């Protein structure tokens, strides 16, 4: 029988292993706001699977830390977001992630990015970023949009439709561009 992946474990060593991996991805700098936001997110997810006597105190701690990260650093990363491994929030300020968003492994998200719903009639529709997506500063990805593996979203782009893997989306509304090799 195989063991569950690290993100599915409810034991502290699984949480610690994830935090160490995130710390290494953030250049081994625990003071980075992006690392702190991810660490608080991981704590919140671990708390949901923790042994029953720990759920309430860990949940209360998570809520306090979440509000601190949101209000002090400007990174709103709810515990319900499905966050991949080694995700980097490159810069702080005005980062808002929808509670139902999915962010794959090795994604870069910069300041001013919003991953959110597009219509009030469907408030649960949220973006899905595959692995290796690079989101430029100020970009908005709205609605039930899928951004393919290795895609790049240009600064201040507004993405309203799916972006295929390894493509570049720029502009308002975003249009696909041919990426130059290298």
C-alpha positions as CSV (number, residue, x, y, z in Angstrom):
1,X,0.0,0.0,0.0
2,X,1.3,3.4,-0.9
3,X,1.3,6.3,1.5
4,X,-0.8,9.4,0.8
5,X,0.9,12.5,-0.7
6,X,2.3,15.0,1.7
7,X,-0.6,17.4,1.2
8,X,-3.1,14.7,2.3
9,X,-1.3,13.8,5.5
10,X,-2.7,15.0,8.8
11,X,0.5,14.5,10.8
12,X,2.8,17.3,11.8
13,X,5.8,15.8,9.9
14,X,3.8,16.1,6.6
15,X,3.0,19.7,7.4
16,X,6.7,20.4,8.3
17,X,7.9,18.7,5.1
18,X,5.6,20.9,3.1
19,X,6.6,24.1,4.9
20,X,10.3,23.2,4.4
21,X,9.7,22.7,0.7
22,X,7.8,26.1,0.5
23,X,10.6,27.7,2.4
24,X,13.2,26.4,0.0
25,X,11.1,27.6,-3.0
26,X,11.0,31.1,-1.4
27,X,14.8,31.3,-1.4
28,X,15.0,30.0,2.2
29,X,13.7,33.4,3.5
30,X,11.0,32.9,6.2
31,X,10.4,36.7,6.3
32,X,9.0,36.8,2.8
33,X,5.3,37.7,2.9
34,X,4.5,35.1,0.2
35,X,6.1,32.4,2.3
36,X,4.2,33.5,5.3
37,X,0.9,33.5,3.4
38,X,1.5,30.0,2.1
39,X,2.6,28.8,5.6
40,X,-0.6,30.1,7.1
41,X,-2.6,28.4,4.3
42,X,-0.9,25.1,4.9
43,X,-1.5,25.4,8.7
44,X,-5.2,26.0,8.0
45,X,-5.4,22.9,5.7
46,X,-3.6,20.8,8.2
47,X,-5.9,21.9,11.0
48,X,-8.9,20.6,9.1
49,X,-7.4,17.1,9.1
50,X,-5.8,17.3,12.6
51,X,-6.9,15.1,15.4
52,X,-10.2,16.2,16.7
53,X,-8.9,17.8,20.0
54,X,-6.6,20.1,18.0
55,X,-9.1,21.3,15.3
56,X,-10.6,24.1,17.3
57,X,-7.4,25.7,18.7
58,X,-5.6,25.3,15.3
59,X,-8.6,26.7,13.5
60,X,-8.7,29.7,15.8
61,X,-4.9,30.2,15.3
62,X,-5.4,29.9,11.6
63,X,-8.2,32.5,11.5
64,X,-6.0,35.0,13.5
65,X,-3.0,34.4,11.3
66,X,-5.0,34.5,8.1
67,X,-6.5,37.9,9.0
68,X,-3.0,39.2,9.9
69,X,-1.5,38.1,6.5
70,X,-4.5,39.5,4.7
71,X,-4.5,42.9,6.5
72,X,-0.7,43.4,6.9
73,X,0.6,41.9,3.7
74,X,-2.4,42.2,1.4
75,X,-2.4,38.6,0.4
76,X,-5.9,37.0,0.7
77,X,-5.3,33.2,0.4
78,X,-8.3,31.4,2.0
79,X,-7.7,27.9,3.4
80,X,-10.2,26.4,0.9
81,X,-8.0,27.2,-2.1
82,X,-6.4,24.1,-3.5
83,X,-2.8,25.1,-3.5
84,X,-0.1,23.1,-5.2
85,X,3.5,22.6,-4.2
86,X,6.2,25.3,-4.3
87,X,3.8,28.1,-5.2
88,X,5.5,31.5,-5.0
89,X,3.7,34.7,-4.2
90,X,6.5,36.9,-5.5
91,X,5.5,40.3,-4.1
92,X,3.0,41.3,-1.5
93,X,0.0,43.6,-1.8
94,X,-3.4,43.4,-3.4
95,X,-3.4,39.6,-4.1
96,X,-6.9,38.1,-3.9
97,X,-7.5,34.5,-4.5
98,X,-11.1,33.1,-4.8
99,X,-11.9,30.5,-2.2
100,X,-12.6,27.8,-4.9
101,X,-9.5,28.5,-7.0
102,X,-7.1,25.8,-7.9
103,X,-3.4,26.6,-8.2
104,X,-1.0,24.0,-9.5
105,X,2.6,23.2,-8.6
106,X,5.4,25.7,-9.3
107,X,3.2,28.7,-10.1
108,X,4.4,32.3,-9.7
109,X,1.9,34.9,-8.7
110,X,2.9,38.6,-8.5
111,X,1.4,41.7,-6.8
112,X,-2.1,43.0,-7.7
113,X,-3.3,39.6,-9.0
114,X,-6.9,38.6,-8.6
115,X,-8.2,35.1,-9.3
116,X,-12.0,35.5,-8.9
117,X,-15.5,34.9,-10.1
118,X,-16.8,36.8,-13.1
119,X,-20.6,36.9,-12.7
120,X,-22.8,37.4,-9.6
121,X,-25.1,34.6,-11.0
122,X,-22.2,32.1,-10.6
123,X,-20.2,33.2,-7.6
124,X,-18.5,29.8,-7.1
125,X,-16.9,29.7,-10.6
126,X,-13.2,30.1,-10.0
127,X,-10.0,29.9,-12.1
128,X,-7.8,26.8,-12.3
129,X,-4.1,27.3,-12.9
130,X,-2.2,24.2,-14.0
131,X,1.5,23.7,-13.0
132,X,4.1,26.2,-13.9
133,X,1.8,29.1,-14.7
134,X,3.5,32.6,-14.4
135,X,1.0,35.4,-13.6
136,X,2.2,38.9,-14.2
137,X,1.6,41.9,-11.9
138,X,-1.9,43.3,-11.9
139,X,-3.4,40.4,-13.9
140,X,-7.0,39.4,-13.4
141,X,-8.2,35.9,-14.1
142,X,-11.9,35.8,-13.8
143,X,-14.5,33.0,-13.9
144,X,-14.3,29.3,-14.5
145,X,-11.2,29.7,-16.6
146,X,-8.5,27.1,-17.0
147,X,-4.9,28.3,-17.6
148,X,-2.8,25.5,-19.1
149,X,0.5,24.1,-17.9
150,X,3.5,26.5,-18.4
151,X,1.3,29.4,-19.7
152,X,2.2,33.0,-19.0
153,X,-0.2,35.8,-18.2
154,X,1.1,39.2,-19.0
155,X,1.1,42.1,-16.6
156,X,-2.4,43.8,-16.2
157,X,-4.0,41.2,-18.6
158,X,-7.7,40.4,-18.0
159,X,-8.2,36.7,-18.7
160,X,-11.8,35.7,-19.4
161,X,-11.3,32.6,-21.5
162,X,-9.2,29.5,-21.3
163,X,-5.5,29.8,-22.0
164,X,-3.8,26.7,-23.6
165,X,-0.6,25.2,-22.2
166,X,2.6,27.1,-23.0
167,X,0.8,30.1,-24.4
168,X,1.2,33.8,-23.5
169,X,-2.0,35.8,-22.8
170,X,-1.7,39.7,-22.9
171,X,-4.1,42.6,-23.0
172,X,-7.6,43.6,-22.0
173,X,-9.3,41.3,-22.7
174,X,-6.4,38.9,-23.0
175,X,-5.4,37.6,-26.4
176,X,-3.0,34.8,-27.1
177,X,0.4,35.7,-28.4
178,X,3.1,33.5,-29.9
179,X,6.0,33.2,-27.4
180,X,9.5,33.7,-28.6
181,X,11.8,30.7,-27.9
182,X,14.3,31.1,-25.1
